C-alpha cells in the first residue's frame, strides 16, 4: 500500500520561500502569480492492505516526525 503526505505551512505562518518563488516568477514575467505558498510531498510505501490502519499509522508518523504540527498542516492520501 502507498500513502502520500502533503505538508504545508499553516496560513498564519510567514512563508519566505514562497515569497522568494513568487518574486522570481514575477521577475520572469508571470505577473499572475500573486501569492505562492510552498510545501513538501512525502511518498511512503507501507506493509499491509488495510487503508484505515494505514491512514492511522501515517497520521502518527506525521504527528511524531513528518510534520511540525505547531507551524505545519498535513493531508494524507492513501493510494
C-alpha positions in Angstrom: 0.0 0.0 0.0 1.2 3.5 -0.7 0.5 6.8 1.0 1.3 10.4 0.0 1.6 13.1 2.7 1.3 16.8 1.8 2.9 19.1 4.4 2.3 22.9 4.2 2.8 25.8 6.5 -0.3 26.9 8.4 -1.9 30.0 6.8 -0.8 32.3 9.7 2.9 31.3 9.3 5.0 33.5 7.1 6.5 31.7 4.1 9.7 33.3 3.0 10.5 30.6 0.4 7.0 31.0 -1.1 7.6 34.8 -1.3 11.0 34.2 -3.0 9.3 31.9 -5.5 6.6 34.5 -6.2 9.3 37.2 -6.7 11.2 35.0 -9.1 8.1 34.1 -11.1 7.1 37.8 -11.3 10.6 38.6 -12.5 10.2 36.0 -15.2 7.1 37.7 -16.4 4.5 35.6 -14.6 2.6 38.5 -13.1 -0.5 36.4 -12.5 1.4 34.7 -9.6 0.0 36.9 -6.8 0.9 34.7 -3.9 2.9 31.5 -3.5 3.0 29.0 -0.6 5.4 26.1 -0.8 5.4 22.8 1.0 6.6 19.2 0.7 5.3 15.9 -0.5 6.3 12.6 1.1 5.6 9.3 -0.6 5.5 6.2 1.6 5.3 2.5 0.8 3.6 0.6 3.6 3.2 -3.0 4.5 -0.4 -4.4 4.8 -3.6 -3.7 2.9 -5.9 -2.1 5.4 -6.4 1.5 4.3 -7.9 2.7 7.6 -5.0 1.2 9.6 -2.5 2.7 7.1 -4.1 6.2 7.4 -3.9 5.9 11.2 -0.3 4.8 11.1 0.7 7.6 8.7 -1.1 10.1 10.9 1.0 9.0 13.8 4.1 9.3 11.7 3.1 12.9 10.8 2.4 13.8 14.4 5.8 12.4 15.6 8.2 13.2 12.7 7.0 14.2 9.3 5.3 17.5 10.1 6.0 20.2 12.7 2.3 20.4 13.8 3.0 23.7 15.6 3.5 25.5 12.3 2.5 23.0 9.6 -0.6 21.2 8.5 -0.7 17.9 6.7 -3.0 15.9 4.5 -2.8 12.2 3.9 -3.8 10.3 0.7 -3.9 6.5 0.7 -3.1 5.4 -2.8 
